[in-house]
Amino acid sequence: MIRINLTESGSAVQEELTAEQAAALAASGIVRVEQGRRAGLWRVSGRRLVGAARINGVDLRISPKTPINQVLFLLGYAAAPGRWRSEPVTAAESEGLLPAVSYAFVRAAERATRHGPLQGYRTVEDTLPVIRGRVRPADQLRRHFGRSYPAEVSYEEFTEDIAENRILKAAAHRLLSLPDVPTSCRAGLRRVVTALSDVGEPEGGPPQHQPGSSGVHDARFDSAVRLGELVLRGASYDLQHRGTVYVDGLLLNMEKVFQDFVVGALADALRPYGGTVHPQDRRHFLDHGGRVQLLPDLVWCRNDGRPAGVADAKYKAEKIRGHPNADLYQMASYCLGLGLDRGHLVYAAGEAPVSRHTVRNSGIELVRHAVQLAAEPAVVLDAMAVIAADIAAGLPGG
């Protein structure tokens, strides 16, 4: 097994690889692969993915630019904005992304299940000799040709076997199957599995759980479930035109981590100003015909539903050939489509200068903010509060 250590978006390293290994790495889209100075030597560099993956005999380790404890903070706050609490990160946990996420998941899952699994309602479809719940007419006719019994029914069952618990159990199983999860973490993972012994496996592909979908909501489970979803999604990665890549490890897209944090932190910081926050709001269009959809990360609306502010998270500045200010063009379009005179771009520090630009012939102001991700969590959240105040200042009387 060849081990390659990289840094997210960092300098390339040169490694001896077979042509098949180089082709497999390049096809995955996880890293950039270029021919080196001689045959058999390849230059490999990271993109925006961080974590661990094993591909065709190559063990990739991609470290985030942001310190591990700060990555955990971003993940934890995005999982439960307003309810996040600081937890110490030990030296062992900071040795890599997978150990750090494993420890964080164990802590959250054991805390959530300390008093037993969450119970809620789950829709069950079954064939029964008696009617329970609702009859499914189409299935009854197709399977039994008009006979009354047995009955094809659908009913709600109050049970531990719900989506939240299934996600926790599946994530614990997955972490136990990975060789790089620390030994000291495995006992906790086994305790989580034991506590959820009566729970089944998640159905379908990567989980897309919505809080309260089981008819009950317990804030204790929010962080654990979100981390569990992250672990399960980290088993594969959808690389757009390249299809789905399955990995023996855990991969995170730091762009998505940053976006989720910014949206959650701004939503929390805007709460004192009233109105409503709409993340990834897809209701708006640039044109009257409704053919050019706008996809801002966050739209803040007045109580009457009219947009009052818009913000977009930018982990890295877009640098499209021939369009060096693509982020500003995009935000100007959002402001025009939403009828706003100010738009906000939130960058990870170092990606774009803090600045304000007034668009000619429109009066629209485009504001670039920067967030120091390496700073202490309290400092980062204070910075988000300042950005929220700037967004709220765009509202008359704000």
Disulfide bonds with the S-S distance in Angstrom:
none
